[in-house]
Amino acid sequence: MEQAGRERLKAACAGRVLFDEPLARHTSMGVGGPADVMLFPADLDDLARCLRCLNEAGLPMTPVGNGTNLICRDGGVRGAIVVLKDLRDLRIDRETGERPPVSGTRPGPPGLEIQPRRESGDPEGAPDYGRPGDGVATQGADGAARESRRETGEPAAGAGAGADIPGRRAVSVTAGAGVALQALVALALKEALAGAEFLAGIPGSVGGAVRMNAGAYGRELSDILTAVAWLSRTGELRQTPREALT
Ligand SMILES: Cc1cc2nc3c(=O)[nH]c(=O)nc-3n(C[C@H](O)[C@H](O)[C@H](O)COP(=O)(O)OP(=O)(O)OC[C@H]3O[C@@H](n4cnc5c(N)ncnc54)[C@H](O)[C@@H]3O)c2cc1C
């Protein structure tokens, strides 16, 4: 890549920019030759700037998360690898059960809807996600036993698993693409939320898990995903509900 192009990319990206970087340093397999350029955008606005710059330069772009499902060739990759590890916004909305709006400064890809645990007074037909004492999600991250929580009010609209339990609000978790799945699982443990247990042990990021529809034990990410926020190659933020994803 010529020097002027390098300078433009360095000016566009607030995060790290590496040239001719061996991909073997960034994949679980430890294989892969050099990428022409690797960009590590610092946040969503930075990512939008990087994408616009790459688009204007006519450079091909490959998004990468934690590199746990990649086998790269020894000859390397032409164009740009955009690593999303630093998009680590992670938050819960309990008050309304609605996902907060996605804006340029508050990234929200994607929304995951996770339910509080079922209790004995729950209505007929409500899904059972386990009880205190069952399985991994009954302990907080600090190891202390947790009681299940019940939240009252209107159910949230949405496609998340069990989102229509009468008398119970759904809890929305919004995670940036770079959030490690283990951080998401740890949050669910800490907050006594059931539904994401199957992700425990999968070493990827949220973005990579959405792309791959990661799963285990008969469950997959699409079971708890409600929407994906994404950027076009010209840096425009868009949102797609789970139903519209193929
Ligand atoms: C030890 C081990 C155990 C594993 N166990 C499981 C398992 O039980 N179940 C399972 O499903 N998988 C498993 N995997 C595979 C892997 O962890 C998953 O596929 C995971 O979802 C990949 O996430 P990642 O962030 O590492 O993605 P990467 O490897 O970085 O990328 C994978 C693909 O997703 C694309 N991508 C990544 N991030 C984005 C983004 N933000 N936007 C658009 N595209 C993106 C990349 O271009 C690439 O095509 C395992 C892997 C290892 C090494």
The ligand as an SDF file (V2000), in Angstrom:
LIG
                    3D

 53 58  0  0  0  0  0  0  0  0999 V2000
  -11.8250  -24.0270   21.4970 C   0  0  0  0  0  0  0  0  0  0  0  0
  -12.9790  -23.5540   20.6480 C   0  0  0  0  0  0  0  0  0  0  0  0
  -14.2640  -23.9570   20.9830 C   0  0  0  0  0  0  0  0  0  0  0  0
  -15.3580  -23.5480   20.2000 C   0  0  0  0  0  0  0  0  0  0  0  0
  -16.6170  -23.9690   20.5430 N   0  0  0  0  0  0  0  0  0  0  0  0
  -17.6710  -23.5820   19.8030 C   0  0  0  0  0  0  0  0  0  0  0  0
  -19.0090  -24.0030   20.1310 C   0  0  0  0  0  0  0  0  0  0  0  0
  -19.2420  -24.7300   21.0890 O   0  0  0  0  0  0  0  0  0  0  0  0
  -20.0260  -23.5430   19.3560 N   0  0  0  0  0  0  0  0  0  0  0  0
  -19.8170  -22.7230   18.2880 C   0  0  0  0  0  0  0  0  0  0  0  0
  -20.7880  -22.3120   17.6390 O   0  0  0  0  0  0  0  0  0  0  0  0
  -18.5640  -22.3270   17.9550 N   0  0  0  0  0  0  0  0  0  0  0  0
  -17.4930  -22.7260   18.6710 C   0  0  0  0  0  0  0  0  0  0  0  0
  -16.2270  -22.3140   18.3190 N   0  0  0  0  0  0  0  0  0  0  0  0
  -16.0440  -21.4790   17.1220 C   0  0  0  0  0  0  0  0  0  0  0  0
  -16.0440  -19.9590   17.3750 C   0  0  0  0  0  0  0  0  0  0  0  0
  -15.7120  -19.6280   18.7150 O   0  0  0  0  0  0  0  0  0  0  0  0
  -17.4190  -19.3760   17.0470 C   0  0  0  0  0  0  0  0  0  0  0  0
  -17.7300  -19.5850   15.6800 O   0  0  0  0  0  0  0  0  0  0  0  0
  -17.5030  -17.8780   17.3370 C   0  0  0  0  0  0  0  0  0  0  0  0
  -18.8290  -17.4540   17.1160 O   0  0  0  0  0  0  0  0  0  0  0  0
  -16.5640  -17.0560   16.4570 C   0  0  0  0  0  0  0  0  0  0  0  0
  -16.5110  -15.7550   16.9850 O   0  0  0  0  0  0  0  0  0  0  0  0
  -15.2490  -14.8280   16.7390 P   0  0  0  0  0  0  0  0  0  0  0  0
  -15.5300  -13.5030   17.3410 O   0  0  0  0  0  0  0  0  0  0  0  0
  -14.0060  -15.4920   17.1730 O   0  0  0  0  0  0  0  0  0  0  0  0
  -15.3010  -14.7070   15.1400 O   0  0  0  0  0  0  0  0  0  0  0  0
  -14.0650  -14.6930   14.1280 P   0  0  0  0  0  0  0  0  0  0  0  0
  -13.3620  -16.0030   14.1680 O   0  0  0  0  0  0  0  0  0  0  0  0
  -13.2550  -13.4750   14.3400 O   0  0  0  0  0  0  0  0  0  0  0  0
  -14.8490  -14.5580   12.7480 O   0  0  0  0  0  0  0  0  0  0  0  0
  -15.6850  -15.6100   12.3130 C   0  0  0  0  0  0  0  0  0  0  0  0
  -16.5150  -15.1070   11.1190 C   0  0  0  0  0  0  0  0  0  0  0  0
  -17.4010  -14.0910   11.5530 O   0  0  0  0  0  0  0  0  0  0  0  0
  -17.1630  -12.8800   10.8320 C   0  0  0  0  0  0  0  0  0  0  0  0
  -17.3110  -11.7900   11.8090 N   0  0  0  0  0  0  0  0  0  0  0  0
  -16.6950  -11.6790   13.0210 C   0  0  0  0  0  0  0  0  0  0  0  0
  -17.1170  -10.5890   13.6690 N   0  0  0  0  0  0  0  0  0  0  0  0
  -18.0100   -9.9880   12.8370 C   0  0  0  0  0  0  0  0  0  0  0  0
  -18.7950   -8.8070   12.9370 C   0  0  0  0  0  0  0  0  0  0  0  0
  -18.7510   -8.0220   14.0240 N   0  0  0  0  0  0  0  0  0  0  0  0
  -19.6040   -8.4910   11.9090 N   0  0  0  0  0  0  0  0  0  0  0  0
  -19.6680   -9.2790   10.8010 C   0  0  0  0  0  0  0  0  0  0  0  0
  -18.9570  -10.4100   10.6500 N   0  0  0  0  0  0  0  0  0  0  0  0
  -18.1380  -10.7560   11.6610 C   0  0  0  0  0  0  0  0  0  0  0  0
  -15.7520  -12.9970   10.2650 C   0  0  0  0  0  0  0  0  0  0  0  0
  -15.5960  -12.2490    9.0710 O   0  0  0  0  0  0  0  0  0  0  0  0
  -15.6730  -14.4930   10.0010 C   0  0  0  0  0  0  0  0  0  0  0  0
  -16.3110  -14.7960    8.7740 O   0  0  0  0  0  0  0  0  0  0  0  0
  -15.1330  -22.7160   19.0740 C   0  0  0  0  0  0  0  0  0  0  0  0
  -13.8320  -22.2990   18.7510 C   0  0  0  0  0  0  0  0  0  0  0  0
  -12.7600  -22.7140   19.5220 C   0  0  0  0  0  0  0  0  0  0  0  0
  -11.3730  -22.2540   19.1580 C   0  0  0  0  0  0  0  0  0  0  0  0
  1  2  1  0
  2  3  1  0
  2 52  2  0
  3  4  2  0
  4  5  1  0
  4 50  1  0
  5  6  2  0
  6  7  1  0
  6 13  1  0
  7  8  2  0
  7  9  1  0
  9 10  1  0
 10 11  2  0
 10 12  1  0
 12 13  2  0
 13 14  1  0
 14 15  1  0
 14 50  1  0
 15 16  1  0
 16 17  1  0
 16 18  1  0
 18 19  1  0
 18 20  1  0
 20 21  1  0
 20 22  1  0
 22 23  1  0
 23 24  1  0
 24 25  2  0
 24 26  1  0
 24 27  1  0
 27 28  1  0
 28 29  2  0
 28 30  1  0
 28 31  1  0
 31 32  1  0
 32 33  1  0
 33 34  1  0
 33 48  1  0
 34 35  1  0
 35 36  1  0
 35 46  1  0
 36 37  1  0
 36 45  1  0
 37 38  2  0
 38 39  1  0
 39 40  1  0
 39 45  2  0
 40 41  1  0
 40 42  2  0
 42 43  1  0
 43 44  2  0
 44 45  1  0
 46 47  1  0
 46 48  1  0
 48 49  1  0
 50 51  2  0
 51 52  1  0
 52 53  1  0
M  END
$$$$
